[in-house]
Amino acid sequence: MTGELADILQRAADGGRISAEEALLLYTDAPFHELGEAADAVRRRRYPDDIVTYLIDRNINYTNVCVTACKFCAFYRAPRHEEGWSHPMEEILRRCGEAVDLGATQVMLQGGHHPDYGVEYYEQLFSTVKAAYPQLVIHSIGPSEVLHMAKVSGVDIEEALRRIRAAGLDSIAGAGAEMLPARPRTAIAPLKESGERWLAVMEIAHGLGIESTATMMMGTGETNAERIEHIRMIRDVQDRTGGFRAFIPWTYQPENNHLKGRTQCTSLEYLRFVAVARLFFDNVNHLQSSWLTTGKDVGQLSLHLGVDDLGSIMLEENVISSAGARHRSKLTELVWMIRSAGRIPAQRDTLYRHLKVHRTPADDPTDERVTSHFSSIALPVLQPR
Ligand code: SF4
């Protein structure tokens, strides 16, 4: 390893800030083991108790009808398509109730950009769920939905955010970030808002006290420099707001969509990026890997590259699964993955507070009912589209 690379790695491992150019150099040139060790040093300093967290939640999709037609998406159907569906509120509540019975603490309500769904729809959705299940945290939607609902209702972003928060939204999911830089974003989602707009919605939300996470979808043909540019754009906003709780990179799934033929991100590219993200984000607390898209082995390996959170058991997930994500797990297995990686598993809530720390195997959960995708793919409960 050259002197320059070693210097950058050491500075990052010690908690110093690295530039985007330095991050790119680490991503392309740093030896894998040294890169991983530096990222793990950052994790250890942040979380010296060696705890790795997980969450029990359910992703509930209220509609697959969408006018935005992202090329990478296998989930949506255009308005009036015969396979389009929307769940009535009773069905959404039924799914929330199942989730609560299985120990979920959070729901992620997400869906397409339905041409008729303005702020009023989301107010009704969130207030109905909150009234029925006040114990569930509503960590839901993303900037794209916020922009869409504001447009449908003819209000500005701030009013839309204030109203849906008043109705029960607790925090915003990092969905829809995909790739933020213009070239790769336009190539895969030409009708979606720009990366700058996505970040602008997050910045307004953070200013109102609504925190969020940030995601990144890797593997649709973006360059290494564009991957780094994505995290630079997020870090710049985070410097101003501090509202991103976590960064969650995941890999593009290539089936049943209009981007056929593009390669997926390899496991090594993913793991290297996870490590670089931990070193780059000196201002984001948590780093979550995606076992759903990369597989459980890669998810477990990521725990040695700076990751402190394995995310959700995902009682239900339909969007990424529609595009080919076939990995499945269950609560007992997720806990075993963490423990056998040499870490202490802990169930967390949306705010990353520890709910149950499984210090010894005797503390491990035993409920075999808590499995991922116990209800996927969502059967449409039809109502007029
Ligand atoms: S990713 Fe979201 S916005 Fe894009 S087509 Fe799919 S449902 Fe619509």
Residues whose N, C-alpha, C, O or C-beta is under 5 A from the ligand:
A	BS01	SF4	C66 T68 A69 C70 C73 Y76 G111 G112 H113
